[in-house]
Amino acid sequence: MTDYRTYELSKKELQRYYLAAGGGLFCLGMLFYENLLLALLVALLAIPGKRFYKEHLAAKQRQTLAVQFKDLLTSLSAAFSVGRHLTEALVEAAENLRLIYPADAPIIREVDGMLTSLTSGREPEREVLMSFADRSASPDIENFVNMYFICRDTGGDTVKAVRSAASQVLGKIEIRRAMLTATAQKKFEAKLLSGLPPVILLFLRVTSPDYLAVLYGNAYGILVMTAALLVMGLAFLWSTKITDIRV
């Protein structure tokens, strides 16, 4: 089953990443240094950058699962309200979810995996749900699983607990959407400002090459360009961090 705490790149994804990131960084290095060796060194930054790319993809994967989990809760709530137990409720939920999502959607794969484990008797109910909660790295899913077992073990109102969990998840999704809308312009502005220095540098290289000639082919120019690249990188990371608001 998928571990949503991490993201493993396939061979094709890895090739595309290195082609895009390595190629882009190489062009950036040539623009700033006009030196093949230094440009290759800049391109090598794609290797440690892979970790950040994987974290970004893992976060997107978790966000997709969290949104789809809300629909699972809605289906489970309806099934529990008519007296279904967990396996029956998951069967009905799987049928409903297939009307909304494609067969390869994360929530479809998870529900199918849980049903396989439960119907085959390979794992007990608690292990199946706890495994899902741990792999999801989602506080909402963890809270739901804990709430479900507390209600089941103590004879509490499972239907009410599931509806409460669904309401909380829906509320968080709406808040997250509002925040994404509010910060979308700032994120775009941050990306635009991060890409502006290379554009300006390219413009000057094309229109006034003599103006920047002093910065190429000498140690002083390399230091200045390296400092400029570092400032650009730090500014991009900082702007990304302050606009990454989580709920």
DAWO-V418579 format. One line per field, one symbol per residue. ss: DSSP state (H for helix, E for strand, C for the rest). phi: phi as a letter, one per 20 degrees, with the letter a starting at -180 (. if undefined). burial: 1 if it has 24 or more other C-alpha atoms within 12 Angstrom, else 0. A space follows every 50 residues. Layout:
ss = ???
phi = ???
burial = ???
This chain:
ss = CCCCCCCCCCHHHHHHHHHHHHHHHHHHHHHHHCCHHHHHHHHCHHHHHH HHHHHHHHHHHHHHHHHHHHHHHHHHHHHHHCCCCHHHHHHHHHHHHHCC CCCCCHHHHHHHHHHHHHHHCCCCHHHHHHHHHHHHCCHHHHHHHHHHHH HHHHCCCHHHHHHHHHHHHHHHHHHHHHHHHHHHHHHHHHHHHHHHHHHH HHHHHHHCHHHHHHHCCCHHHHHHHHHHHHHHHHHHHHHHHHCCCCC
phi = .fdffccefffffffffffffffffffffffedlbfffffffffffffff fffffffffffffffffffffffffffffffdnfegfffffffffffffd dffefgfffffffffffffemfcfgfffffffffffldgfffffffffff fffdmfefffffffffffffffffffffffffegffffffffffefgfff fffffeecfffdgfednbffffffffffffffffffffffffeeedd
burial = 01011010000000001100110011111111110001110110110001 00110001101110111111111111111100000110111111111100 00001111111111101100000010011111111111111111111110 00000001101110110111001000000000000010010001001100 10000000000100110000010011001001100100110000000
